[in-house]
Amino acid sequence: MLVIAHRGASGYRPEHTPAAYRLAALQGADYLEPDLVATLDGVLVCRHENEISGTTDVAEHPVFADRRITKIVDGTAVTGWFVEDFTYAELRTLRARERMPALRANNTAYDGLEEIPTFDEVVALARRESVRLGRPIGVLPEIKHPTYFRRLGLPLEELLTERILALGLRPDEIMIQSFEPTSLRRLSVMTRVPLVQLIDSESAPNDFLRTGDGRTYAELIEPGGLREIATYAQVLAPAKDLVLPRTAAGCLGEPTRLVDHAHRAGLAVQVWTFRAERRFLPTATDFPTELTRFATLGLQAIFTDHPDQAVAALRKPALNV
């Protein structure tokens, strides 16, 4: 089973930083996952959201004080500073910081040390670490808010396809993920790399909401919806509770049929997101136990903030009895 480093080794370093990606590679991750947004001048950079006050020191730069603004992003009012309002050169003057300091206090020791990396830099890092560690390490970017960015004249699909071609990325080095089916359909005719349909546990894809398509995520994972996904994507990536729900008491329950149905439609399955902190774990279950329970369900990959612990749990040598 593949281990995908969710925003790098984000349980140990501020997410989407070179340090988080390097550590993830060292800890045994098979893929590094950068979330991609675009600057004003069309450079793809790695941030989980386009609003950056929680993951950078932008608020401490008086020169950018007048760029604080409220925008509607995917139907929600968000106030702060936005990547698309900065040129790449301006963005490079900022430094990254831990997004969840109360939960991951140790990560704050790395606040202010690193710049926001570009997609190109993460690819270069993955390639260097592949050579250094003697094993393949790929990249699995998620394009964030693609409908929103397209309306700004920053089409993420085209921008990413250009970089894939320019960097000579092979299909075995990269997969691309998105919550928006329209975005993946565009990519399916632009590139031959594997595509991953992300599925949330509630609501509906933003592109469907914007265009009046009444279907929800729940409908997309019905057998007919899975067959449709298989016409443009190769992988289904559902939230983990859609695969193994929790009971009312918060314990792990019984698995759904989603993995079997996805496989029957010809889709591989990658599940997100596994975190080792107690607040994210099922009741009366530790992190290795949660992972090994999911591993029995025939998954092809998992996303995790703690790659070392996932590798240790999922790749234990078999005991001779």
C-alpha positions as CSV (number, residue, x, y, z in Angstrom):
1,M,0.0,0.0,0.0
2,L,1.3,3.4,-0.9
3,V,1.9,6.0,1.8
4,I,1.1,9.6,0.6
5,A,2.6,12.4,2.7
6,H,-0.3,14.8,3.3
7,R,1.2,18.3,2.8
8,G,4.5,16.6,3.6
9,A,5.2,15.2,7.0
10,S,2.9,17.9,8.4
11,G,2.6,16.2,11.8
12,Y,6.2,17.2,12.4
13,R,6.9,20.3,10.4
14,P,4.7,23.2,9.1
15,E,2.7,21.9,6.2
16,H,3.7,22.6,2.6
17,T,7.3,23.6,3.5
18,P,10.5,22.1,2.0
19,A,11.3,20.7,5.5
20,A,8.0,18.9,5.6
21,Y,8.5,17.4,2.2
22,R,12.1,16.4,2.9
23,L,11.2,14.7,6.1
24,A,8.3,12.9,4.5
25,A,10.7,11.4,1.9
26,L,13.1,10.4,4.7
27,Q,10.3,8.7,6.6
28,G,9.4,6.5,3.7
29,A,6.6,8.3,1.9
30,D,5.9,7.1,-1.7
31,Y,4.3,10.4,-2.8
32,L,4.5,14.0,-1.6
33,E,1.2,15.9,-1.7
34,P,1.4,19.6,-2.5
35,D,-1.9,21.6,-2.7
36,L,-1.6,24.1,-5.5
37,V,-2.8,27.7,-5.8
38,A,-1.7,30.4,-8.2
39,T,-0.1,33.8,-7.7
40,L,-1.1,37.0,-9.5
41,D,1.4,36.2,-12.3
42,G,0.4,32.6,-12.7
43,V,3.1,30.7,-10.6
44,L,1.8,27.6,-9.0
45,V,2.8,27.6,-5.3
46,C,2.0,25.2,-2.4
47,R,-0.6,26.3,0.1
48,H,-3.6,24.4,1.4
49,E,-5.8,27.5,0.9
50,N,-5.4,30.7,-1.2
51,E,-6.0,32.7,2.1
52,I,-2.6,32.7,3.8
53,S,-2.8,34.5,7.1
54,G,-2.8,31.2,9.0
55,T,0.2,29.7,7.3
56,T,2.5,32.6,6.7
57,D,3.7,35.8,8.5
58,V,1.9,38.0,6.0
59,A,0.1,40.0,8.8
60,E,3.5,41.1,10.1
61,H,4.4,42.8,6.8
62,P,3.1,46.4,6.9
63,V,3.7,46.9,3.2
64,F,0.9,44.4,2.6
65,A,-1.6,45.6,5.2
66,D,-3.9,47.2,2.6
67,R,-4.3,43.9,0.8
68,R,-6.4,42.4,3.6
69,I,-9.8,41.8,2.1
70,T,-13.0,39.7,2.3
71,K,-13.7,37.5,-0.6
72,I,-16.3,34.8,-1.4
73,V,-14.4,31.5,-2.0
74,D,-16.5,28.6,-3.0
75,G,-19.6,30.2,-1.5
76,T,-18.0,31.2,1.8
77,A,-16.9,34.6,2.9
78,V,-13.2,34.6,3.9
79,T,-11.2,37.5,5.2
80,G,-7.5,37.8,5.0
81,W,-4.7,37.9,2.4
82,F,-4.9,35.9,-0.8
83,V,-2.2,34.3,-2.9
84,E,-3.8,35.6,-6.1
85,D,-3.2,39.2,-5.0
86,F,0.5,38.7,-4.7
87,T,3.1,38.4,-7.4
88,Y,5.5,35.5,-7.0
89,A,8.3,37.9,-6.1
90,E,6.2,39.4,-3.4
91,L,5.1,36.1,-2.0
92,R,8.7,35.0,-1.7
93,T,9.2,37.7,1.0
94,L,6.9,35.9,3.3
95,R,7.8,33.0,5.6
96,A,5.8,29.9,6.4
97,R,4.4,29.0,9.9
98,E,2.5,26.2,11.5
99,R,-1.3,26.2,10.8
100,M,-2.4,24.5,14.0
101,P,0.0,25.8,16.7
102,A,-2.2,24.8,19.6
103,L,-2.2,21.1,18.5
104,R,1.3,20.9,17.0
105,A,3.3,23.2,19.3
106,N,6.6,21.5,18.4
107,N,6.1,22.5,14.8
108,T,6.2,26.2,15.8
109,A,10.0,25.9,16.3
110,Y,10.2,26.0,12.5
111,D,8.0,29.1,12.0
112,G,9.6,31.7,9.9
113,L,12.4,29.6,8.6
114,E,11.3,28.8,5.1
115,E,9.7,30.4,2.0
116,I,6.6,29.1,0.3
117,P,7.7,26.5,-2.3
118,T,6.6,26.4,-5.9
119,F,5.3,23.2,-7.6
120,D,8.6,23.1,-9.6
121,E,10.6,23.1,-6.4
122,V,8.7,20.3,-4.9
123,V,9.2,18.2,-8.1
124,A,12.9,18.9,-7.9
125,L,13.0,18.0,-4.2
126,A,11.2,14.7,-4.9
127,R,13.6,13.9,-7.7
128,R,16.6,14.6,-5.6
129,E,15.3,12.6,-2.7
130,S,14.5,9.7,-5.0
131,V,18.2,9.6,-6.1
132,R,19.5,10.1,-2.6
133,L,17.3,7.5,-1.0
134,G,17.4,5.0,-3.9
135,R,13.7,4.6,-4.4
136,P,11.0,6.4,-6.4
137,I,9.2,9.3,-4.8
138,G,6.4,10.9,-6.8
139,V,4.2,14.0,-6.4
140,L,0.4,14.1,-6.0
141,P,-0.7,17.7,-6.3
142,E,-4.2,18.8,-5.5
143,I,-5.5,21.8,-7.5
144,K,-7.4,24.0,-5.0
145,H,-10.6,25.9,-5.9
146,P,-10.2,25.5,-9.7
147,T,-13.5,27.0,-10.6
148,Y,-12.7,30.1,-8.5
149,F,-9.3,30.5,-10.0
150,R,-10.5,30.0,-13.5
151,R,-12.9,33.0,-13.1
152,L,-9.9,35.1,-12.1
153,G,-8.1,34.2,-15.3
154,L,-5.8,31.7,-13.6
155,P,-6.8,28.3,-15.0
156,L,-5.0,25.9,-12.7
157,E,-5.5,23.0,-15.1
158,E,-3.6,24.7,-17.9
159,L,-1.0,26.1,-15.6
160,L,-0.3,22.7,-14.2
161,T,-0.3,20.9,-17.6
162,E,2.3,23.5,-18.8
163,R,4.6,22.6,-15.8
164,I,4.2,18.9,-16.3
165,L,5.3,19.3,-19.9
166,A,8.1,21.7,-19.1
167,L,9.4,19.5,-16.3
168,G,9.1,16.3,-18.3
169,L,7.1,14.5,-15.6
170,R,6.2,10.9,-16.5
171,P,2.9,9.3,-15.5
172,D,4.8,7.2,-12.9
173,E,6.1,10.4,-11.2
174,I,2.8,12.2,-10.8
175,M,-0.9,11.9,-10.1
176,I,-3.3,14.9,-10.0
177,Q,-6.3,15.2,-7.6
178,S,-9.3,17.5,-7.3
179,F,-12.7,17.6,-5.6
180,E,-14.2,19.1,-8.8
181,P,-15.1,16.6,-11.6
182,T,-15.2,19.4,-14.2
183,S,-11.5,20.1,-13.5
184,L,-10.5,16.5,-13.8
185,R,-12.5,16.2,-17.1
186,R,-10.5,19.1,-18.4
187,L,-7.2,17.5,-17.3
188,S,-8.2,14.1,-18.9
189,V,-7.9,15.7,-22.3
190,M,-4.8,17.8,-21.5
191,T,-2.5,15.1,-20.0
192,R,-2.1,11.4,-19.7
193,V,-1.1,11.3,-16.0
194,P,-3.4,9.5,-13.6
195,L,-6.2,11.5,-12.2
196,V,-7.8,11.2,-8.7
197,Q,-11.4,12.1,-7.8
198,L,-11.5,13.4,-4.2
199,I,-14.8,12.7,-2.4
200,D,-15.9,14.5,0.7
201,S,-18.2,13.0,3.3
202,E,-20.9,15.7,2.9
203,S,-22.2,18.3,0.5
204,A,-21.3,18.4,-3.2
205,P,-18.5,19.4,-5.6
206,N,-18.2,23.2,-5.8
207,D,-18.4,23.1,-9.6
208,F,-21.7,21.3,-9.4
209,L,-23.0,23.9,-6.9
210,R,-21.9,26.7,-9.2
211,T,-23.5,25.2,-12.4
212,G,-26.7,23.9,-10.8
213,D,-25.8,20.3,-11.1
214,G,-27.9,18.8,-8.3
215,R,-25.7,15.8,-7.6
216,T,-24.0,15.3,-4.2
217,Y,-20.8,13.5,-3.3
218,A,-23.0,10.7,-1.9
219,E,-24.6,10.2,-5.4
220,L,-21.1,10.2,-7.1
221,I,-20.2,7.1,-5.0
222,E,-23.2,5.1,-6.0
223,P,-22.3,2.4,-8.6
224,G,-23.5,4.5,-11.5
225,G,-21.6,7.5,-10.3
226,L,-18.4,5.5,-9.9
227,R,-18.7,4.2,-13.5
228,E,-19.0,7.8,-14.6
229,I,-15.9,8.8,-12.6
230,A,-14.0,5.9,-14.3
231,T,-14.5,7.6,-17.7
232,Y,-12.1,10.4,-16.7
233,A,-10.2,9.3,-13.6
234,Q,-8.2,6.3,-12.5
235,V,-8.5,6.7,-8.7
236,L,-11.2,7.4,-6.2
237,A,-10.0,9.2,-3.0
238,P,-12.8,9.3,-0.4
239,A,-12.8,10.6,3.1
240,K,-12.0,7.7,5.4
241,D,-15.5,7.7,7.2
242,L,-17.0,6.8,3.8
243,V,-15.0,3.6,3.9
244,L,-15.1,2.7,7.6
245,P,-17.6,4.8,9.5
246,R,-17.5,5.4,13.2
247,T,-20.3,4.4,15.5
248,A,-22.3,6.9,17.7
249,A,-19.7,6.3,20.4
250,G,-16.9,7.2,18.1
251,C,-15.5,3.7,17.6
252,L,-14.7,2.1,14.3
253,G,-17.8,0.5,12.8
254,E,-18.3,-1.9,10.0
255,P,-16.9,-1.2,6.5
256,T,-19.1,0.0,3.7
257,R,-19.1,-1.5,0.2
258,L,-17.4,1.5,-1.3
259,V,-14.0,0.0,-1.9
260,D,-15.5,-3.1,-3.6
261,H,-17.8,-0.9,-5.8
262,A,-14.9,1.3,-6.8
263,H,-12.8,-1.6,-7.7
264,R,-15.6,-3.1,-9.8
265,A,-15.8,0.2,-11.7
266,G,-12.1,-0.1,-12.4
267,L,-10.9,2.6,-9.9
268,A,-8.1,2.3,-7.4
269,V,-8.9,3.6,-3.9
270,Q,-6.8,6.1,-1.8
271,V,-8.3,7.2,1.5
272,W,-7.7,10.4,3.5
273,T,-6.6,11.6,6.0
274,F,-4.9,9.7,8.8
275,R,-3.5,11.6,11.8
276,A,-1.8,10.3,14.9
277,E,-3.0,12.9,17.4
278,R,-5.6,11.6,19.9
279,R,-8.3,14.1,18.8
280,F,-8.4,12.6,15.3
281,L,-8.5,8.9,16.3
282,P,-11.4,6.6,16.9
283,T,-12.5,5.9,20.5
284,A,-10.4,3.2,22.1
285,T,-8.2,2.9,19.1
286,D,-4.6,3.9,18.6
287,F,-3.0,5.0,15.3
288,P,-1.4,1.7,14.3
289,T,-4.6,-0.2,15.0
290,E,-6.7,2.3,12.9
291,L,-4.3,2.0,10.0
292,T,-4.1,-1.8,10.1
293,R,-7.9,-2.0,10.2
294,F,-8.1,0.0,7.0
295,A,-5.3,-2.0,5.4
296,T,-7.5,-5.1,5.5
297,L,-10.0,-3.4,3.1
298,G,-8.0,-3.6,-0.1
299,L,-6.9,0.0,-0.4
300,Q,-4.2,1.1,-2.7
301,A,-3.0,4.1,-0.7
302,I,-3.6,6.3,2.3
303,F,-2.9,9.9,3.0
304,T,-1.2,10.7,6.3
305,D,0.3,13.6,8.3
306,H,2.7,11.1,10.0
307,P,4.4,9.0,7.2
308,D,6.9,7.3,9.6
309,Q,4.2,5.9,11.8
310,A,2.1,4.8,8.7
311,V,5.1,3.0,7.2
312,A,5.8,1.3,10.5
313,A,2.2,0.1,10.9
314,L,1.6,-0.9,7.3
315,R,4.9,-2.5,6.4
316,K,5.7,-4.7,9.4
317,P,7.4,-7.9,8.3
318,A,5.2,-11.0,8.5
319,L,5.9,-13.2,11.5
320,N,7.0,-16.7,10.9
321,V,4.8,-19.2,12.8
